[in-house]
Amino acid sequence: MRYVIGICLVAGFLVWDVAYNDGRYIESGVMELKRLTAMVGA
């Protein structure tokens, strides 16, 4: 049951971000992941 709640929370955040912020938080998160992987060397 907790997995369903977690998935709903993540999906709700993604919908909110795209609807109200034009995906700003998703984009910055992806850029941060790319930066971290480049720093690690993967």
C-alpha distance matrix in Angstrom:
0.0 3.8 5.4 5.2 6.5 8.8 10.1 10.8 12.6 14.6 15.5 16.6 18.6 20.3 21.2 22.6 24.5 26.1 26.9 28.4 29.5 30.5 28.1 29.8 26.9 25.7 29.3 30.0 26.9 28.1 31.6 30.5 28.7 31.9 34.0 32.1 32.2 35.9 36.5 34.9 36.9 34.3
3.8 0.0 3.8 5.4 5.0 6.1 8.6 9.8 10.5 12.3 14.1 15.1 16.5 18.4 19.9 20.9 22.5 24.5 25.5 26.6 27.3 28.6 26.0 27.4 24.2 23.3 26.9 27.1 24.0 25.5 28.8 27.4 25.8 29.2 31.0 29.0 29.4 33.1 33.4 32.0 34.2 31.8
5.4 3.8 0.0 3.8 5.4 5.0 6.1 8.5 9.8 10.6 12.1 14.0 15.3 16.5 18.2 19.8 21.0 22.6 24.1 25.6 26.0 26.8 24.0 25.6 22.6 21.1 24.6 25.2 22.0 23.0 26.5 25.4 23.4 26.6 28.7 26.8 26.9 30.6 31.2 29.7 31.7 29.1
5.2 5.4 3.8 0.0 3.8 5.4 5.1 6.1 8.6 10.0 10.4 12.0 14.2 15.3 16.3 18.0 19.9 21.1 22.1 23.9 24.9 25.6 23.2 25.2 22.5 21.1 24.7 25.7 22.7 23.8 27.4 26.7 25.0 28.0 30.3 28.8 28.9 32.5 33.4 32.2 34.0 31.3
6.5 5.0 5.4 3.8 0.0 3.8 5.5 5.1 6.2 8.7 9.9 10.3 12.3 14.3 15.3 16.2 18.2 20.1 20.8 22.0 23.1 24.3 22.0 23.7 20.9 20.0 23.8 24.4 21.7 23.3 26.7 25.7 24.5 27.8 29.8 28.3 28.9 32.4 33.0 32.1 34.2 31.8
8.8 6.1 5.0 5.4 3.8 0.0 3.8 5.4 5.1 6.3 8.6 9.8 10.7 12.4 14.3 15.3 16.5 18.5 19.9 21.0 21.4 22.6 19.9 21.3 18.2 17.2 20.8 21.3 18.3 19.9 23.2 22.2 20.8 24.1 26.1 24.5 25.1 28.6 29.2 28.3 30.4 28.1
10.1 8.6 6.1 5.1 5.5 3.8 0.0 3.8 5.4 5.2 6.0 8.4 9.9 10.6 12.2 14.1 15.3 16.6 18.1 19.8 20.3 20.9 18.2 20.2 17.6 15.9 19.5 20.6 17.8 18.7 22.4 21.9 20.3 23.3 25.7 24.5 24.7 28.1 29.2 28.3 30.0 27.5
10.8 9.8 8.5 6.1 5.1 5.4 3.8 0.0 3.8 5.5 5.1 5.9 8.5 9.8 10.4 12.0 14.0 15.4 16.1 17.8 19.0 19.8 17.7 19.9 17.6 16.4 20.1 21.3 19.0 20.3 23.8 23.5 22.5 25.4 27.7 26.8 27.4 30.6 31.7 31.1 32.9 30.5
12.6 10.5 9.8 8.6 6.2 5.1 5.4 3.8 0.0 3.8 5.5 5.1 6.2 8.7 10.0 10.4 12.2 14.3 15.2 16.2 17.0 18.4 16.2 17.7 15.0 14.5 18.3 18.9 16.7 18.6 21.8 21.2 20.6 23.8 25.6 24.7 25.7 28.9 29.6 29.3 31.4 29.4
14.6 12.3 10.6 10.0 8.7 6.3 5.2 5.5 3.8 0.0 3.8 5.4 5.1 6.2 8.7 9.9 10.5 12.4 14.2 15.4 15.5 16.4 13.6 15.3 12.6 11.4 15.1 16.0 13.5 15.0 18.4 18.0 17.2 20.2 22.3 21.6 22.4 25.5 26.5 26.2 28.1 26.0
15.5 14.1 12.1 10.4 9.9 8.6 6.0 5.1 5.5 3.8 0.0 3.8 5.4 5.1 6.2 8.5 9.9 10.7 12.1 14.1 14.9 15.2 12.9 15.4 13.5 11.9 15.5 17.2 15.2 16.2 19.7 20.0 19.1 21.7 24.2 23.9 24.4 27.3 28.7 28.6 30.1 27.8
16.6 15.1 14.0 12.0 10.3 9.8 8.4 5.9 5.1 5.4 3.8 0.0 3.8 5.5 5.2 6.1 8.5 10.0 10.4 11.9 13.3 14.4 12.8 15.0 13.2 12.7 16.3 17.7 16.2 17.8 21.0 21.2 21.0 23.7 25.8 25.6 26.6 29.4 30.5 30.7 32.5 30.4
18.6 16.5 15.3 14.2 12.3 10.7 9.9 8.5 6.2 5.1 5.4 3.8 0.0 3.8 5.5 5.1 6.0 8.6 9.8 10.5 10.9 12.3 10.3 11.8 9.7 9.6 13.3 14.2 12.8 14.9 17.8 17.8 18.0 20.8 22.6 22.5 23.8 26.5 27.4 27.9 29.8 28.0
20.3 18.4 16.5 15.3 14.3 12.4 10.6 9.8 8.7 6.2 5.1 5.5 3.8 0.0 3.8 5.4 5.1 6.2 8.5 10.1 10.1 10.3 7.9 10.4 8.9 7.5 11.0 12.9 11.7 12.9 16.0 16.7 16.6 19.0 21.2 21.5 22.4 24.9 26.4 26.9 28.3 26.4
21.2 19.9 18.2 16.3 15.3 14.3 12.2 10.4 10.0 8.7 6.2 5.2 5.5 3.8 0.0 3.8 5.5 5.3 5.9 8.4 9.7 9.9 8.8 11.8 11.3 10.4 13.5 15.7 15.1 16.1 19.0 20.1 20.2 22.3 24.5 25.1 26.0 28.3 29.9 30.5 31.9 29.9
22.6 20.9 19.8 18.0 16.2 15.3 14.1 12.0 10.4 9.9 8.5 6.1 5.1 5.4 3.8 0.0 3.8 5.6 5.2 5.8 7.5 9.1 8.6 10.7 10.1 10.6 13.6 15.1 14.9 16.8 19.2 20.0 20.7 23.0 24.7 25.3 26.7 28.9 30.2 31.1 32.7 31.1
24.5 22.5 21.0 19.9 18.2 16.5 15.3 14.0 12.2 10.5 9.9 8.5 6.0 5.1 5.5 3.8 0.0 3.8 5.6 5.6 5.0 6.4 5.1 6.9 6.6 7.3 10.0 11.4 11.7 13.5 15.7 16.6 17.7 19.7 21.3 22.3 23.8 25.7 27.0 28.2 29.7 28.3
26.1 24.5 22.6 21.1 20.1 18.5 16.6 15.4 14.3 12.4 10.7 10.0 8.6 6.2 5.3 5.6 3.8 0.0 3.8 5.8 5.7 4.7 4.3 7.7 8.7 8.2 10.1 12.6 13.3 14.1 16.3 18.0 18.8 20.2 22.3 23.6 24.6 26.3 28.1 29.3 30.4 28.8
26.9 25.5 24.1 22.1 20.8 19.9 18.1 16.1 15.2 14.2 12.1 10.4 9.8 8.5 5.9 5.2 5.6 3.8 0.0 3.8 6.1 6.2 7.6 10.3 11.6 11.8 13.6 15.9 16.7 17.8 19.8 21.4 22.4 23.9 25.8 27.1 28.3 30.0 31.7 33.0 34.1 32.6
28.4 26.6 25.6 23.9 22.0 21.0 19.8 17.8 16.2 15.4 14.1 11.9 10.5 10.1 8.4 5.8 5.6 5.8 3.8 0.0 3.8 6.0 8.0 9.2 10.6 12.1 13.7 15.1 16.4 18.1 19.7 20.9 22.5 24.2 25.5 26.9 28.6 30.1 31.4 32.9 34.4 33.2
29.5 27.3 26.0 24.9 23.1 21.4 20.3 19.0 17.0 15.5 14.9 13.3 10.9 10.1 9.7 7.5 5.0 5.7 6.1 3.8 0.0 3.8 5.4 5.6 7.6 9.5 10.5 11.7 13.4 15.2 16.3 17.6 19.5 21.0 22.1 23.7 25.5 26.8 28.0 29.8 31.2 30.3
30.5 28.6 26.8 25.6 24.3 22.6 20.9 19.8 18.4 16.4 15.2 14.4 12.3 10.3 9.9 9.1 6.4 4.7 6.2 6.0 3.8 0.0 3.8 5.6 8.5 9.0 9.2 11.5 13.4 14.2 15.3 17.5 19.0 19.9 21.5 23.4 24.7 25.8 27.6 29.4 30.3 29.2
28.1 26.0 24.0 23.2 22.0 19.9 18.2 17.7 16.2 13.6 12.9 12.8 10.3 7.9 8.8 8.6 5.1 4.3 7.6 8.0 5.4 3.8 0.0 3.8 5.6 5.3 6.1 8.6 9.9 10.6 12.3 14.2 15.5 16.6 18.4 20.1 21.3 22.7 24.4 25.9 27.0 25.7
29.8 27.4 25.6 25.2 23.7 21.3 20.2 19.9 17.7 15.3 15.4 15.0 11.8 10.4 11.8 10.7 6.9 7.7 10.3 9.2 5.6 5.6 3.8 0.0 3.8 5.5 5.2 6.2 8.6 10.1 10.7 12.3 14.4 15.5 16.6 18.4 20.2 21.3 22.6 24.5 25.8 25.0
26.9 24.2 22.6 22.5 20.9 18.2 17.6 17.6 15.0 12.6 13.5 13.2 9.7 8.9 11.3 10.1 6.6 8.7 11.6 10.6 7.6 8.5 5.6 3.8 0.0 3.8 5.4 5.2 6.0 8.6 9.9 10.4 12.3 14.3 15.2 16.4 18.3 20.0 20.9 22.5 24.2 23.3
25.7 23.3 21.1 21.1 20.0 17.2 15.9 16.4 14.5 11.4 11.9 12.7 9.6 7.5 10.4 10.6 7.3 8.2 11.8 12.1 9.5 9.0 5.3 5.5 3.8 0.0 3.8 5.5 5.1 6.2 8.7 9.9 10.6 12.4 14.3 15.4 16.6 18.5 20.0 21.2 22.5 21.1
29.3 26.9 24.6 24.7 23.8 20.8 19.5 20.1 18.3 15.1 15.5 16.3 13.3 11.0 13.5 13.6 10.0 10.1 13.6 13.7 10.5 9.2 6.1 5.2 5.4 3.8 0.0 3.8 5.4 5.2 6.2 8.6 10.0 10.7 12.4 14.3 15.5 16.7 18.4 20.2 21.1 20.1
30.0 27.1 25.2 25.7 24.4 21.3 20.6 21.3 18.9 16.0 17.2 17.7 14.2 12.9 15.7 15.1 11.4 12.6 15.9 15.1 11.7 11.5 8.6 6.2 5.2 5.5 3.8 0.0 3.8 5.5 5.1 6.1 8.7 9.9 10.5 12.3 14.3 15.3 16.4 18.4 19.8 19.4
26.9 24.0 22.0 22.7 21.7 18.3 17.8 19.0 16.7 13.5 15.2 16.2 12.8 11.7 15.1 14.9 11.7 13.3 16.7 16.4 13.4 13.4 9.9 8.6 6.0 5.1 5.4 3.8 0.0 3.8 5.4 5.1 6.2 8.7 9.8 10.6 12.3 14.2 15.2 16.5 18.2 17.4
28.1 25.5 23.0 23.8 23.3 19.9 18.7 20.3 18.6 15.0 16.2 17.8 14.9 12.9 16.1 16.8 13.5 14.1 17.8 18.1 15.2 14.2 10.6 10.1 8.6 6.2 5.2 5.5 3.8 0.0 3.8 5.4 5.1 6.3 8.6 9.9 10.6 12.3 14.2 15.4 16.4 15.1
31.6 28.8 26.5 27.4 26.7 23.2 22.4 23.8 21.8 18.4 19.7 21.0 17.8 16.0 19.0 19.2 15.7 16.3 19.8 19.7 16.3 15.3 12.3 10.7 9.9 8.7 6.2 5.1 5.4 3.8 0.0 3.8 5.5 5.1 6.2 8.7 10.0 10.6 12.3 14.4 15.2 14.8
30.5 27.4 25.4 26.7 25.7 22.2 21.9 23.5 21.2 18.0 20.0 21.2 17.8 16.7 20.1 20.0 16.6 18.0 21.4 20.9 17.6 17.5 14.2 12.3 10.4 9.9 8.6 6.1 5.1 5.4 3.8 0.0 3.8 5.4 5.0 6.2 8.6 9.8 10.5 12.3 14.1 14.0
28.7 25.8 23.4 25.0 24.5 20.8 20.3 22.5 20.6 17.2 19.1 21.0 18.0 16.6 20.2 20.7 17.7 18.8 22.4 22.5 19.5 19.0 15.5 14.4 12.3 10.6 10.0 8.7 6.2 5.1 5.5 3.8 0.0 3.8 5.4 5.1 6.1 8.5 9.7 10.6 12.1 11.2
31.9 29.2 26.6 28.0 27.8 24.1 23.3 25.4 23.8 20.2 21.7 23.7 20.8 19.0 22.3 23.0 19.7 20.2 23.9 24.2 21.0 19.9 16.6 15.5 14.3 12.4 10.7 9.9 8.7 6.3 5.1 5.4 3.8 0.0 3.8 5.5 5.2 6.1 8.6 10.0 10.4 9.7
34.0 31.0 28.7 30.3 29.8 26.1 25.7 27.7 25.6 22.3 24.2 25.8 22.6 21.2 24.5 24.7 21.3 22.3 25.8 25.5 22.1 21.5 18.4 16.6 15.2 14.3 12.4 10.5 9.8 8.6 6.2 5.0 5.4 3.8 0.0 3.8 5.5 5.2 6.1 8.7 9.8 10.5
32.1 29.0 26.8 28.8 28.3 24.5 24.5 26.8 24.7 21.6 23.9 25.6 22.5 21.5 25.1 25.3 22.3 23.6 27.1 26.9 23.7 23.4 20.1 18.4 16.4 15.4 14.3 12.3 10.6 9.9 8.7 6.2 5.1 5.5 3.8 0.0 3.8 5.4 5.0 6.2 8.5 9.0
32.2 29.4 26.9 28.9 28.9 25.1 24.7 27.4 25.7 22.4 24.4 26.6 23.8 22.4 26.0 26.7 23.8 24.6 28.3 28.6 25.5 24.7 21.3 20.2 18.3 16.6 15.5 14.3 12.3 10.6 10.0 8.6 6.1 5.2 5.5 3.8 0.0 3.8 5.3 5.1 6.0 5.5
35.9 33.1 30.6 32.5 32.4 28.6 28.1 30.6 28.9 25.5 27.3 29.4 26.5 24.9 28.3 28.9 25.7 26.3 30.0 30.1 26.8 25.8 22.7 21.3 20.0 18.5 16.7 15.3 14.2 12.3 10.6 9.8 8.5 6.1 5.2 5.4 3.8 0.0 3.8 5.5 4.9 6.2
36.5 33.4 31.2 33.4 33.0 29.2 29.2 31.7 29.6 26.5 28.7 30.5 27.4 26.4 29.9 30.2 27.0 28.1 31.7 31.4 28.0 27.6 24.4 22.6 20.9 20.0 18.4 16.4 15.2 14.2 12.3 10.5 9.7 8.6 6.1 5.0 5.3 3.8 0.0 3.8 5.4 8.0
34.9 32.0 29.7 32.2 32.1 28.3 28.3 31.1 29.3 26.2 28.6 30.7 27.9 26.9 30.5 31.1 28.2 29.3 33.0 32.9 29.8 29.4 25.9 24.5 22.5 21.2 20.2 18.4 16.5 15.4 14.4 12.3 10.6 10.0 8.7 6.2 5.1 5.5 3.8 0.0 3.8 5.8
36.9 34.2 31.7 34.0 34.2 30.4 30.0 32.9 31.4 28.1 30.1 32.5 29.8 28.3 31.9 32.7 29.7 30.4 34.1 34.4 31.2 30.3 27.0 25.8 24.2 22.5 21.1 19.8 18.2 16.4 15.2 14.1 12.1 10.4 9.8 8.5 6.0 4.9 5.4 3.8 0.0 3.8
34.3 31.8 29.1 31.3 31.8 28.1 27.5 30.5 29.4 26.0 27.8 30.4 28.0 26.4 29.9 31.1 28.3 28.8 32.6 33.2 30.3 29.2 25.7 25.0 23.3 21.1 20.1 19.4 17.4 15.1 14.8 14.0 11.2 9.7 10.5 9.0 5.5 6.2 8.0 5.8 3.8 0.0
